[in-house]
Amino acid sequence: MASTSPGYGITIRVEGSPELQPVALITTTITNAGATITALDVVESLLEKVVIDVTCDTIDSDHAQQIHDALSANNGLTVRKVSDRTFLLHLGGKIEVTSKVPLKTRDDLSRAYTPGVARISQAIVDDPSDVRRLTMKRNTVAVVTDGSAVLGLGNIGPAAALPVMEGKAALFKRFANVDAWPVCLDTQDVDEIVRTVQLIAPVYGGINLEDISAPRCFEVERRLRELLDIPVFHDDQHGTAIVVLAAMRNALKLVKKDISQVRIIMSGAGAAGTAIARLLVLSGATNIIAFDKDGVIGKNSTSTDPMRSWFIEHSNPANFAGDIHQAMVGADIFIGVSAPQVLNEEDVAAMAAGSIVFALANPDPEIDPVIARKYAAVVATGRSDHPNQINNVLAFPGIFRGLLDAQAHKITDKLLVAAAEAIADCVSPSQLNTSFIVPSVFDPNVVTKVAAAVKASV
């Protein structure tokens, strides 16, 4: 299933003798090694040597090393330098603070800072609601993490989580012109996280919780929603659930099935899985059977966690007690937010006609999507190199754009469903097909429509 990715792109500077025809030799060597060449430039051409920069996408770090070794093995070729393009992009970080106002003269300073700024502070003292009108609060979101559940890397801590949070902030700005800032906390204590966010909240118009492990994330979100007068949104839960619901809405149109009549098998009942199940139930789903690392969740399962208790109450109505492979027989839908290779080919082949497979574990899904497409009518993944990418960036920029514009204080289930419907509706009937059930993240209509739906739901 391995395929090349820009995330493992490299640029290699190679020197060779002109008589070797180095361009052809380099191209053949890299292509035979399984990489995808995206650019090739002759940077120096002399009688005695030719210097070439070749950029290619590889599968992973080991594959990049194999490309280096394959080029070095050619007599007459010398690899002078290999640059990892992803590391180069991150040098010095991905975001910065810039001033929105000119600071060129004494007059500018007098208005932006002292003495003029004192009048602004006093105005906020006189009318605290003016803080949204006269400060950055009206357009600013804190991206808060403790680094305990980062991407597929797990509990890597706040420092290692920072590049991911920077990326999230960059996406906020690019897609919705929202000023977001990473807040990576050096604690995984729920009380400390809640208290810290409460203390910094006056600066922000919204809180985006990110990559905090379950079940702590549920308590953090619940307590902050009770304490703060600004919206608190856990993207790993609700962002994923919104896009899954949007994609499912369109997939069901294609296979002509009703959500109230289908049998849904889920792998993964953590933060994302629970939020997905809740939105599906709110939208009419009646038969969800979920599995976690301990097996099927049934009426005999026990838990002191409120979200897990919700899952026990609202899923597995017939109290199915088998394993996931048995559950897949005759199932209409599979949704995976768990781990690689949970399913095998026989599992998908055993599903009902017109089946839907959302294998969302990233970067390696629960089943190879190429195999899944042999049997399922609609297949989606979390990967950008396959059709139907379930990507949270379809949701959170527009949601926060709408929340900030509406000066909202809370997030409701009604709002989440409305956002999902807005995303789904960005795919017109003429566009909808098995390889296009959600819009492109670069579709400018997505943020606009989601923001409008959110504002109407506040």
C-alpha positions in Angstrom: 0.0 0.0 0.0 3.0 2.2 0.5 3.0 5.3 -1.7 5.2 8.4 -2.0 4.3 11.5 -0.1 5.4 15.2 -0.2 5.7 14.8 3.6 8.9 12.8 2.9 10.1 15.0 0.0 13.9 15.4 -0.4 16.1 17.5 -2.6 19.4 15.8 -3.5 22.4 17.6 -5.0 24.4 15.2 -7.2 27.6 15.7 -9.2 28.5 13.7 -12.2 30.8 13.6 -15.3 29.1 15.0 -18.5 30.1 11.8 -20.4 27.9 9.7 -18.1 24.8 11.6 -19.1 24.1 12.2 -15.4 20.5 13.6 -15.9 19.4 10.4 -17.5 21.3 8.2 -15.0 19.9 10.1 -12.0 16.4 10.0 -13.3 16.5 6.2 -14.0 18.1 5.4 -10.6 15.5 7.4 -8.6 12.6 6.1 -10.6 13.7 2.5 -10.3 14.0 2.9 -6.6 10.3 3.8 -6.4 10.5 7.6 -5.7 8.5 10.2 -7.6 10.5 13.0 -9.2 8.9 16.4 -8.9 11.7 18.7 -10.1 15.1 18.5 -11.7 17.5 21.5 -12.2 21.0 21.7 -13.6 22.6 24.2 -11.3 26.1 24.0 -12.7 27.4 22.8 -16.0 31.2 22.7 -16.7 33.4 20.6 -19.0 34.5 18.4 -16.1 31.3 18.1 -14.2 27.5 18.7 -14.0 25.8 19.5 -10.8 22.1 18.6 -10.5 19.4 19.3 -7.9 16.7 16.7 -8.1 13.6 16.8 -5.9 11.5 13.7 -5.2 8.8 12.4 -3.0 9.7 9.2 -1.0 7.7 6.8 1.1 9.4 7.4 4.4 12.8 8.2 5.9 14.2 4.7 5.2 13.2 5.0 1.6 14.9 8.4 1.3 18.1 6.8 2.6 17.7 4.0 0.0 17.5 6.7 -2.8 20.7 8.2 -1.4 22.4 4.8 -1.4 21.2 4.0 -4.9 22.7 7.2 -6.3 25.9 6.8 -4.4 26.3 3.3 -5.8 26.7 4.6 -9.3 30.4 5.0 -10.3 30.9 8.6 -11.4 28.0 10.1 -9.4 28.7 11.9 -6.1 25.9 12.8 -3.7 27.0 16.2 -2.3 24.0 17.0 -0.1 20.5 15.7 0.8 17.9 18.2 2.2 14.7 17.1 3.9 12.1 19.5 2.5 9.8 19.0 5.5 12.5 19.9 8.0 13.5 22.9 5.9 9.9 24.2 6.0 9.8 24.0 9.8 13.1 25.8 10.4 12.3 28.7 12.8 8.7 27.6 13.1 5.7 28.2 10.8 3.9 31.2 12.3 4.8 34.7 13.6 3.2 37.8 15.1 2.9 40.9 12.9 1.5 44.3 13.7 -1.7 45.4 12.0 -1.0 49.1 12.5 1.9 51.3 11.4 4.6 52.2 13.9 6.7 54.6 12.0 6.3 57.9 13.9 6.0 59.3 17.4 2.3 59.9 16.6 1.9 56.2 15.8 3.5 55.2 19.1 1.3 57.7 21.0 -1.8 56.1 19.7 -0.8 52.4 19.6 1.0 52.6 23.0 1.4 55.2 25.7 -0.3 57.6 26.4 -3.2 56.8 24.0 -3.6 53.2 24.9 -4.6 54.1 28.5 -7.9 55.5 27.1 -8.6 52.1 25.5 -7.9 50.3 28.8 -10.2 52.6 30.7 -12.9 52.1 28.1 -12.8 48.4 28.8 -12.9 49.0 32.6 -16.1 51.1 32.0 -17.6 48.5 29.6 -16.0 45.1 29.8 -17.9 44.0 26.6 -15.7 46.4 24.7 -12.8 44.0 25.0 -14.1 42.1 21.9 -14.4 45.4 20.0 -11.1 47.0 21.0 -8.7 44.1 21.3 -7.4 41.0 19.5 -9.9 38.9 21.5 -12.6 39.2 18.8 -10.5 37.1 16.4 -8.1 35.1 18.5 -8.2 31.4 19.5 -5.9 29.4 21.8 -4.8 26.0 20.5 -4.3 24.2 23.8 -2.6 20.8 24.2 -0.7 18.8 26.8 1.0 16.7 24.1 -0.6 13.4 25.3 -2.2 12.2 22.1 -0.5 13.8 19.1 -1.4 12.5 15.7 -0.3 8.9 15.5 2.7 9.6 17.8 0.9 9.3 21.2 2.2 10.9 24.4 5.2 12.9 23.1 4.8 15.9 25.4 4.3 19.7 24.9 7.6 20.6 23.2 7.3 17.9 20.5 3.6 18.8 20.1 4.5 22.4 19.2 5.1 21.9 15.5 1.6 20.3 15.2 0.0 23.2 17.0 1.9 25.7 14.9 0.5 23.9 11.8 -3.0 24.1 13.3 -2.6 27.9 13.9 -1.4 28.3 10.3 -4.4 26.5 9.0 -6.7 28.8 11.1 -5.1 31.8 9.4 -5.0 30.4 5.9 -8.6 29.2 5.7 -10.6 31.5 8.0 -8.3 34.5 8.8 -8.5 33.5 12.5 -5.5 34.4 14.6 -4.6 31.3 16.6 -1.7 30.7 18.9 -0.3 27.4 20.3 -0.5 26.9 24.1 1.4 23.8 24.9 1.1 23.0 28.6 3.8 21.1 30.6 1.3 19.2 32.6 -1.2 16.3 32.1 -3.1 17.0 35.3 -6.7 17.8 34.5 -7.0 20.3 37.4 -3.9 22.2 36.2 -4.9 22.2 32.6 -8.4 23.6 33.4 -7.0 26.2 35.8 -4.3 27.3 33.4 -6.8 27.7 30.5 -9.2 29.5 32.8 -6.4 32.0 33.7 -5.4 32.8 30.1 -9.0 32.9 28.7 -9.4 36.7 28.9 -7.1 37.1 25.8 -9.1 34.7 23.6 -12.4 34.5 21.9 -12.4 30.7 21.8 -10.5 27.7 23.0 -9.5 24.9 20.6 -8.4 21.8 22.6 -6.1 19.6 20.7 -4.4 16.2 21.1 -5.4 15.6 24.7 -5.9 11.9 25.4 -9.2 10.3 26.4 -10.8 10.1 28.9 -9.2 13.2 30.4 -10.1 15.3 27.3 -13.8 14.8 28.1 -13.5 16.2 31.6 -11.2 19.0 30.5 -13.8 20.1 27.9 -16.8 19.7 30.2 -15.2 21.7 33.0 -14.0 24.5 30.8 -17.4 24.8 29.1 -18.9 25.3 32.6 -16.3 27.9 33.7 -15.7 30.0 30.6 -17.9 32.5 28.7 -16.2 31.6 25.4 -16.7 28.5 23.2 -14.6 25.5 24.0 -14.1 23.0 21.1 -12.2 19.8 21.2 -11.2 19.3 17.6 -10.1 15.6 17.9 -13.7 14.9 19.0 -16.0 17.3 17.3 -14.0 18.3 14.2 -13.6 14.6 13.2 -17.2 13.8 14.0 -18.5 16.7 12.0 -16.6 15.8 8.8 -17.5 12.1 9.3 -21.2 13.0 9.5 -20.9 15.2 6.4 -19.2 12.5 4.4 -21.6 9.8 5.7 -24.6 12.0 4.7 -23.4 12.1 1.1 -22.2 8.5 1.0 -25.7 7.3 2.1 -27.2 9.3 -0.7 -25.0 7.4 -3.2 -25.9 4.0 -1.9 -29.6 5.0 -1.3 -29.7 3.9 2.3 -31.3 5.5 5.4 -29.1 6.2 8.4 -31.9 4.9 10.7 -31.8 1.5 8.9 -28.1 0.7 8.6 -25.9 -1.4 10.8 -22.7 0.5 11.7 -19.5 -1.2 12.9 -17.0 1.1 14.7 -13.4 0.4 15.6 -12.2 2.8 18.2 -14.2 4.3 21.1 -11.9 7.1 22.3 -12.4 10.8 21.9 -13.1 10.7 18.1 -15.1 7.5 18.2 -17.4 8.7 21.0 -18.0 12.1 19.3 -18.7 10.4 15.9 -21.2 8.0 17.5 -23.0 10.8 19.3 -23.5 12.8 16.1 -24.6 9.8 14.2 -27.2 9.0 16.9 -28.3 12.6 16.9 -28.8 12.3 13.1 -30.9 9.1 13.4 -28.5 6.1 13.6 -30.0 3.3 15.7 -27.6 0.4 15.3 -24.0 1.0 16.1 -21.7 -1.7 17.4 -18.4 -0.4 18.6 -15.1 -2.2 19.5 -12.1 -0.9 21.4 -8.9 -2.6 22.5 -10.8 -4.8 25.0 -13.4 -6.0 22.4 -17.0 -5.2 21.8 -18.8 -2.6 23.9 -22.1 -4.1 25.1 -24.7 -3.9 27.8 -22.5 -5.8 30.2 -19.6 -3.4 29.8 -18.9 -1.2 32.8 -17.4 2.3 33.2 -17.2 5.2 35.6 -16.5 7.6 32.7 -19.7 9.5 31.6 -18.8 9.3 27.9 -18.1 5.6 28.0 -21.4 5.2 29.9 -23.1 7.0 27.1 -21.6 4.6 24.6 -22.8 1.6 26.6 -26.3 3.0 26.7 -26.7 4.1 23.1 -24.9 1.4 21.1 -25.2 -2.4 20.4 -29.0 -2.6 20.9 -29.0 -6.4 20.4 -26.0 -6.9 22.7 -23.8 -8.6 20.1 -21.0 -10.4 21.8 -18.7 -11.6 19.0 -15.5 -10.2 17.6 -15.2 -7.5 14.9 -14.7 -10.0 12.1 -18.0 -11.6 12.9 -19.7 -8.2 13.3 -18.7 -7.2 9.8 -20.8 -9.9 8.2 -23.7 -8.1 6.6 -22.7 -4.7 8.0 -23.6 -1.6 6.0 -20.9 0.7 7.3 -17.5 0.5 8.9 -15.9 3.5 10.6 -12.4 3.1 12.0 -10.7 5.6 14.2 -8.3 3.1 15.8 -5.2 1.3 14.5 -3.7 -0.2 11.2 -4.9 -3.4 9.8 -7.8 -4.1 12.1 -9.7 -5.6 9.1 -8.8 -8.1 6.4 -10.1 -8.4 2.9 -12.6 -11.1 3.8 -14.2 -8.7 6.3 -15.0 -6.1 3.7 -16.1 -8.8 1.2 -18.6 -10.0 3.8 -20.4 -6.7 4.2 -23.8 -5.9 2.7 -24.2 -4.7 -0.8 -23.6 -1.0 -1.2 -21.3 -0.9 1.8 -19.4 2.1 3.1 -15.9 1.9 4.6 -14.3 4.9 6.5 -10.9 3.6 7.5 -9.5 6.7 9.2 -6.5 5.6 11.2 -3.6 7.8 10.0 -1.2 7.3 8.4 -2.0 3.6 8.1 -5.7 2.8 7.9 -7.6 -0.1 9.4 -7.5 -1.7 5.9 -5.8 -0.9 2.7 -8.2 1.4 0.8 -7.2 -0.2 -2.5 -8.4 -3.6 -1.2 -11.5 -2.0 0.4 -12.6 -0.5 -2.9 -12.7 -3.9 -4.5 -15.9 -4.6 -2.5 -17.2 -1.4 -0.9 -19.2 1.2 -2.8 -17.7 4.2 -1.0 -14.3 4.3 0.7 -12.8 7.2 2.7 -9.5 7.6 4.6 -7.7 10.2 6.6 -4.9 10.4 3.9 -4.4 13.1 1.3 -3.2 10.6 -1.3 -6.5 8.8 -1.6 -10.0 10.1 -2.6 -12.4 11.2 0.1 -10.0 12.5 2.7 -11.8 13.0 6.1 -9.9 16.1 7.1 -10.7 18.3 10.2 -9.6 21.4 8.3 -13.0 21.2 6.5 -14.6 21.9 9.9 -12.7 23.9 12.5 -11.8 27.1 10.5 -15.4 27.8 9.5 -16.7 26.8 12.9 -14.5 29.3 14.7 -15.0 31.9 12.1 -18.8 31.6 12.8 -18.3 31.5 16.6 -16.1 34.5 16.7 -18.3 36.6 14.3 -21.4 35.7 16.4 -19.5 36.5 19.7 -20.7 33.1 20.8 -20.4 31.8 24.3 -21.2 28.1 24.0 -21.2 25.2 21.5 -24.3 23.0 21.1 -25.0 19.7 19.4 -27.4 21.6 17.1 -24.4 23.7 15.9 -22.3 20.7 15.3 -24.9 19.0 13.1 -25.5 22.2 11.2 -21.8 22.5 10.4 -21.8 18.9 9.1 -24.8 19.6 6.9 -23.1 22.8 5.5 -20.0 20.8 4.6 -22.0 18.1 2.9 -24.0 20.6 0.9 -20.8 22.1 -0.5 -20.8 19.0 -2.8 -23.4 19.6 -5.4 -25.6 16.8 -6.8 -23.7 17.0 -10.1 -20.3 16.7 -8.3 -21.3 13.8 -5.9 -19.8 10.5 -6.8 -18.0 7.6 -5.0 -14.7 9.4 -5.2 -16.0 12.8 -4.2 -18.2 12.8 -1.1 -16.6 15.8 0.7 -15.4 19.1 -0.8 -11.8 20.0 -1.2 -10.2 21.7 1.7 -9.3 24.5 -0.7 -12.9 25.1 -1.7 -13.5 28.7 -0.6 -17.2 28.1 -0.1 -16.6 25.7 2.8 -15.5 28.2 5.4 -18.2 30.7 4.3 -21.0 28.2 4.4 -19.9 26.5 7.7 -19.5 29.9 9.3 -23.0 31.0 8.2 -24.5 27.8 9.5 -22.8 28.2 12.8 -23.9 31.8 13.2 -27.5 30.8 12.4 -27.3 28.0 15.1 -25.9 30.2 17.9 
